[in-house]
Amino acid sequence: MKIVGIIILVAVALFLLLPILSGNAPLPEDMSASEIGSFIGGFARYWIGVVRNVFASL
């Protein structure tokens, strides 16, 4: 059961960190609506692009 928990933790970390590390989702510097929106928008654009590329390669 420990291995499954570690795998899930790594998958969640990759899901959250890949957009940030690639520079598509800049971390918000303050809690303003525009900063949060920019972060969420970059996060969504990254994963939409990933899904498009996966389906385009099939």
C-alpha positions in Angstrom: 0.0 0.0 0.0 2.9 2.3 0.6 4.0 2.1 -3.0 0.6 3.1 -4.3 0.6 6.1 -2.0 4.0 7.2 -3.2 3.0 6.8 -6.8 -0.2 8.9 -6.3 1.9 11.5 -4.5 4.4 11.7 -7.3 1.6 11.9 -9.9 -0.1 14.8 -8.1 3.2 16.6 -7.7 3.9 16.3 -11.4 0.4 17.4 -12.3 0.9 20.6 -10.2 4.6 21.3 -10.8 5.0 20.7 -14.5 3.1 23.9 -15.6 5.0 25.9 -13.0 8.4 24.6 -13.9 7.8 25.0 -17.7 7.0 28.7 -17.1 3.5 28.6 -18.4 1.9 29.1 -15.0 3.8 31.9 -13.1 3.4 31.8 -9.4 1.2 34.6 -8.1 3.2 37.3 -6.2 0.1 38.5 -4.4 -3.5 37.4 -3.9 -5.0 39.7 -6.5 -7.6 38.4 -8.9 -5.5 39.1 -11.9 -2.5 37.2 -10.5 -4.6 34.2 -9.6 -6.3 34.3 -12.9 -3.0 34.4 -14.7 -1.8 31.4 -12.7 -5.0 29.3 -13.3 -5.1 30.3 -17.0 -1.5 29.3 -17.5 -2.1 26.0 -15.7 -5.1 25.3 -17.9 -3.3 26.3 -21.2 -0.5 24.0 -20.3 -2.7 20.9 -19.8 -4.9 21.7 -22.8 -1.8 21.9 -24.9 -0.5 18.6 -23.6 -3.8 16.9 -24.3 -3.9 18.4 -27.8 -0.4 17.2 -28.5 -1.2 13.7 -27.2 -4.3 13.4 -29.4 -2.5 14.9 -32.4 0.2 12.3 -32.2 -2.3 9.4 -32.2 
